[in-house]
Each structure stands twice: as structure tokens, then as C-alpha cells.
């Protein structure tokens, strides 16, 4: 037991020694310029962006234990950096400003979990050119005397840039290069340029803009230069350097017959040319007065001291001198001005206008507009008079505000004259432009210094005349109405304006022209509407064009043209030529159906085609736009057709539909019977080909037959005529045998039809139509063999299958077969026909019978 206790104690002591032997970690000191270590002598530019990785703490632990890094700051300082505990990466988290804080104290630490080593470091913040120069002690206002010598210093501006180095050095220059001032680029001293002067009278204030610019530097990786501006206000101080200045020159005065001695004639006004600090001024007469005139030395008033009768001269030339009195009371600058004074008779009567009852300054007249040019305004009785004598009674007359519409006679008057006003521009005297014309009649003296004048108002009331025609607001009116508009519907309103007043301005409307029959117009309002009984049809007439006339009471008028277009309405449905149509189709060639929609415009007259019923439904296709019908691509022979039809027929009945594209849409259906054959069958017999070609147009066959008969008759007539003349010339008596045939009374149409029937019957003798069930063995010895052959029977009517629920539509087809008659003679390929020929003959015969009842032009 004691030995085990000692062993445990020894083991504990060993462990304690091992713990005490754990060495602390330490930073690497990599010196100046290194970006990793213990941040010794580390510096950082102030324009470093926030979030940048700026340094890496780097250290080691002697035992190789994991280490961690930390950074802290004084509680009163900003936490500018953050550190990654594991890798020691230091990141900038706050903006730097060297001007506010040029160094940062931080405590960095390294720990291995047991030992913590701390170091206090100082990070220097280096300068970047991020500050602009700033002027101090603003504003700058300077008072400078105007006589300051050129080159003198005026003021000194000072700007400070808180950056260091070149970014903190400031230079100065002026923004306006043409200024009379200059600035020292280094000291900022403002001075008056050499050769420049200041003048208070020309410019009292100068505004000088000074620019301060730093030396430039780096900011965020770029070279930048900052500048600032300030304005120096230079006020110019006036000094006594200008002579007195007279105001209101030249000076003229007049002395009249009734002027009393001591009366003021005129006043001379002068002032100091230095207006900043003017000196008082004294007036005096230098010469030329001869004691007849005096001047007030302070006010400048010149007075006559004698009566006009005592004055010896008609004109006095005086010289007035003004003298400045300096602040000390001594005379300073002087100036002299001439003054002219005339002695004249008394001109105390201005021109005066008179009417029939005495002096008058307003004259009124009423007259029609547009009087003849040169007409005198006889309603104005105006006289003008000036009671003065000689040159004082001479004056001119003129019109003010007449704008060239009138002129006055006479234009120059001596003492008195009758005033005549004449029309100069008749077109401008327009009631519609101005109902009242107002102008002034001015009388102005010519040769008198007073230039006395007087005016009189002339007011002319214009009376309206019928001088305007009604005018439409447009030369053309275009309207559009639907064709189904009821009678009395409004179409378009026309407007014409007559500027005249009263009855002259009343306008009546009327319409005329080939297209105006269906329309009416309200004579007062100009509203055009349809006749109550009018029925419009775009298919018959889609556009109407007529004229509308606006007329005043005297018959003056103007004309405009009206265009009316009918909008098509879908009021017609497509129509086939016949409700039952028959077509012959050759294999590989389509047949075409056509329906016509009589509507006038698209899409109402556009027709789409479709097959609504067919049995079976997989035999035909149809083009919806053209109406062409063709067999499906899978059917290429008659045998293929026979295989898909119960009766092995080649005659098909389809129900086709024609539908227009209007809204609402209309449609029509028709029954189409198609007889299908092939080109090989047609090539066997020209007659059969011709019958097939003329099956849908039997009149073509009738026309060909009639032409052949007419040719034969013409040839017969020619031969008979030639024979007659030949026998007549030969003196031979020949036996003549004449057969006279009397033409039957009934219309020849019946005979022609019977002839055609017999022809058709002969052609049909080659085939007989056997009813179902077919009998392949024909007995030539039967009693019926001696009868003439029969034409093929008509197709049986469609049979309705018993309905077992939904109605079932069945396309009517021909269910029969054609069998050639047996003959005693060997068969001749040329005389043998085909089932198609027999069927065509039967259908052609039926059409002949129908056409014969309606067509008289062929028979």
C-alpha cells in the first residue's frame, strides 16, 4: 500500500513539472515593410477602403500547440480593425482620416490556450490627397482708391490644405484672365496689374475670383488635384479727378413780348463729375449778357432783367461757368457751357379745331364699309385755326393711328384751313374686322420753339354691307353610313359661315348633283340626311357624290363637295347556280363548285366551302377557299372507288355548303352529283369524251349540232342554185321531178327535240341498264329483243334506312349496272361503249328535255 501511494505521488509531480515546462507562444518580428508578423512599425494610407485585408498576424508556439490571435483597442477609441482568430488576418472596419487621427494604438495578443502574450502596437496613418484647400477669414471685401498706382498690392488671400506633402501645398491664380488684377501664385497677394487703372466713374465695384489649387497626390490609386474658389470684392473709392458736367445741353431760352423783367428764362444744371464725393458748385456768367441777364450762383436759374422792348439784339449768346468748391473752400475744377436766348414775338395760341358749333375735339361719323378709294368723308365738318401771326401760325396736319387707311388734306396750314379726310385703303375699312375706327387728327406747329400742338379724336362708326360670301369650313365632306340605315338617317352636317351681320349673314343650304336624289339637307342647320323613302344598297351603288351650296339672302354662295360611302352589311347569303349540281370528274383532276355572294365588300362577300354530308366520308376533299373538290390521295383508280361503295358505282351525291365570312354569317347548301370516270375511258371514244365534256353544258352540244345543220343547208342551197343556172343556160328540156313537202304547223322545237331523242336512243342501244339483282346472261331470243333498246333508267330516289336512334343521313347513289346488248354479229370494239357513256347519254337526254322547255333561241 505504501509503495502504491508513492507511485501516485511521483506521477503527479511529473505531470506538474510537465505543465510548468509549457512555453508561451510569440509573434514573429519581420521588421518595417512587412505585411505579416507583429505589426511593428506598420503604416496604412488613410484612403484604404473599408473591408480591405491590411495585415496578417503571424506567430508560433514552441510546443506546436494551436494558437489564436486577438486585437483590442482602448474603450475611448474606435475599433478600427478586426482579426481572424485562426489565421490572423486583420481587416479594416472603419474609415481612416489622417487629419483627425494620424496614429492608432492597438493591443494584439497571441494565445496557445494556456499562455496569452500581448503587445501594444502603434499603426501610423499615412496621408492621401483627400482634402481640398479652404480659404480662411472670408468674405474678402477691399476698398481701394481709384488713383492707386499700377502694380500696387491690394489684398492677400490665404487658403489652407490639411494634407501633407505636395497635396498640402497651395498655389493661387485668377479665374478671369482679362481682369485688371493679378495674384501671386505662392503668397496669394492681389495687386493691380502693370498698366491698369481704376475709374470710379466707369466701374465702382470689381469682383475678382481667386482659385486655390493643391499640388495633387494619390487618392484611391489615382492622381487627383483639389481646388477651391473665393471672390474678392474690390470697391473703388472715388477721388476728385473729374471736372463738373452739365446736364440737358444744349441750352436754349426764349423771351416773349409779355415777358416781365426778373422772369426766369431757363435753368442751367451741372454736377460734379466725381459722383462718389461731389463738391458743391457755383454758377456765373462769363460774358455775352450785356447786363440784360443774370444767373443765380447756386441754382443756375437765368433771368431777364429788362423788358423785351429794351433788348437790343434778337439773339444773345451767353457763357455760363460752373466752379467746384473744395472741402477747404478753395475753387477747384471748372467748366463752361454756351446758352442761346432768342427774343421772339409772343406765341400764345396753339392750333385749334372747330366744328359747326365752335371749338371741338371730337368728331363722329357713320359710313358704310368699303367706300370707294379716294372718297371724301363729307360728313366731317372740321376747320383748324391758329390765331398767331407769321411763322407762329404755321403748322402741319397729320393723322395719328389711321394706319394708312385715310389721309388728310391739306398737310401744311398757315393760320386757317378746312380739313378734308380722304379714303386711302378701302379694303381695310371692314366691318367684320373692326366696327369702329378711331384715330386722332394732330396739328403741330412747324417753326416755333414751343412746338404747340392740339389733337381731335375722329370716331367712325362702320355700317355692315353684304360684302362676304358664305364659306364652308371645308372644301370636302366625307361621310360613311351603313347600307341598312333607315330612311331619314343623319349622314353629315356641313357648316358655312357668313361674317356679315343681320340678314346678310343668314345662310341657306341646298344640295344638287347626280347623287343627291336619295338625300335631303336642312336649309338652316346644314344637316344632310337620307330621304324618308330611301333604300340604300351598297351592292347597287356603294358611293354617292354631290354638291352642297351655301347661299345668303342676295344669292352669294359657295360650294363644297360631299362624298358618301355606304358601309356594306352582310345581307346576302352565298348562292349556287342550282340547288342540285352535276359534275363529271376525271381521275386526277378536281371539279370546282362556285357560289356567289352579292355583298359589296370583304369579308361579307368572301365564301368558304365545306362538305357537310357525304357517305362514306373519306372519299373527297374540298378546298375551303377555291371550292375545288378532289379525290383523296388514297383513291387512284375506278376499282378503288368500286371497292368502297356498296353498289360499285361511280356516281356520288354530296351535300356542300357555301358560307360567307360576314357577321352574322350566312350559308347555303346544295346537292352535288359527281360522275367519276378516268382518262382511259375518255380516250376510247371521242363521242364519249365529247358527251362528258358537254354533260354540264348541254347547250354546247345543241349549238354544235345546229351549226352543222346550218352548214349542210347552206351547201345544199349553193349546189341547187348552181344546178338551176346551169340548166337554164343549156337549152335542154329536162324532166323535172319536184317533191313538195308541207311544213307541219307545230313549232319546230318539238321536231328538233324528237330528233335529238332519236339520236340519243340510237346511241344508247349499245347499253341497257339492268335493275338489281343483276342478270349476267341476256337472252337474245326473248320477245323483248325485237324491241328498240331503252335508255338507262334514272337513278332511284334515296331510301331512308330505319332509324335506330340518331338520324342517319344517306347520300343518294345510283345502284345499277350497265350491260352491253348481245348481238348476232361479232363484237366490234369501236361500236362497244362503256357504262359511263350510257349514263352520260341518259343524263344528257334529261337535260335536253328540260332545256327544250325554256330555250327557244336554239330551236
Number of C-alpha atoms within 10 A of each C-alpha: 5 6 7 9 10 11 10 11 10 12 11 12 11 11 11 11 10 10 11 8 9 15 13 18 24 23 21 14 15 15 14 11 11 15 17 22 19 25 27 20 14 20 19 17 17 22 20 20 15 15 14 12 16 18 21 20 27 22 20 18 18 11 11 9 15 12 22 22 25 19 21 17 16 11 7 6 10 13 17 17 22 18 21 15 17 12 13 22 18 22 18 19 16 15 12 23 18 20 16 7 11 17 16 19 17 20 14 20 22 27 22 22 12 12 14 16 14 15 15 15 16 15 16 18 21 17 25 25 27 23 19 22 24 19 19 12 9 12 11 16 13 14 13 16 15 20 16 17 15 16 16 13 16 17 18 14 21 18 23 16 22 17 21 16 14 12 25 23 19 25 20 24 19 21 14 14 9 8 15 17 22 23 23 15 16 13 14 21 16 24 18 21 17 13 9 13 15 22 17 19 14 7 11 15 17 17 13 20 15 22 23 27 24 26 17 22 21 15 17 14 10 9 10 16 17 18 18 15 18 20 18 20 16 19 18 22 18 21 16 18 13 15 17 24 16 18 11 9 12 11 17 16 17 20 24 17 13 12 18 15 14 15 16 18 17 19 17 22 18 21 19 24 19 18 15 15 12 19 20 16 24 18 24 18 22 14 12 16 15 11 10 18 21 18 19 15 16 13 14 22 17 24 20 24 17 16 17 21 11 9 16 11 10 12 15 20 14 19 16 20 21 29 24 23 18 15 11 6 10 9 13 15 18 18 15 17 18 16 21 15 21 16 19 16 17 15 20 13 15 20 26 20 24 19 15 10 6 8 14 17 16 16 18 13 14 14 14 14 22 19 17 12 14 14 13 17 17 10 11 18 14 20 18 21 22 24 16 18 14 10 15 27 22 22 26 16 23 18 22 14 13 16 12 12 17 22 20 16 14 14 15 16 23 19 18 17 17 14 20 17 19 17 20 21 17 16 12 16 22 20 21 16 9 13 14 14 17 14 16 19 22 19 28 21 24 18 13 15 14 14 14 18 18 17 20 19 17 18 16 19 17 20 16 19 17 18 15 16 22 24 20 20 12 12 11 14 18 12 13 13 16 15 20 16 18 15 16 16 15 17 20 19 14 22 17 24 16 21 19 19 14 10 11 20 19 18 25 20 22 17 23 14 12 10 17 18 14 17 22 20 23 15 16 13 14 22 16 23 18 21 18 13 11 15 13 19 20 19 16 10 13 16 14 18 16 17 18 23 22 28 23 22 13 10 11 16 20 16 20 19 16 22 16 18 18 21 18 22 21 24 20 19 22 24 20 19 11 11 12 14 16 18 19 20 22 20 17 16 14 16 16 14 19 16 23 16 23 18 23 22 17 14 15 25 22 20 26 19 24 18 21 13 16 18 15 13 11 12 16 16 17 20 14 16 12 13 23 16 21 20 21 13 10 9 17 13 13 15 12 12 18 13 11 14 16 10 14 18 20 20 23 21 21 24 17 20 23 28 24 26 16 21 11 10 15 18 17 16 20 21 19 19 19 20 19 19 21 16 13 10 17 20 11 15 17 11 14 20 17 12 21 24 17 17 21 16 13 18 17 13 17 17 13 11 12 15 12 11 12 12 10 11 12 10 11 12 11 10 11 11 10 11 11 10 10 11 12 10 8 9 8 8 8 8 6 6 6 6 6 6 6 6 7 8 6 8 10 13 16 13 13 16 18 13 12 17 18 12 13 17 19 14 18 23 17 23 24 20 21 16 13 10 9 12 10 8 8 12 11 13 8 9 8 10 14 9 8 10 17 15 23 24 16 13 14 11 9 12 11 12 10 8 9 7 6 6 10 11 14 16 18 20 24 19 18 20 20 20 20 17 16 15 10 6 6 7 10 7 8 8 9 14 22 18 20 21 25 26 26 23 23 20 21 22 21 14 16 19 14 11 15 17 11 8 12 11 7 12 15
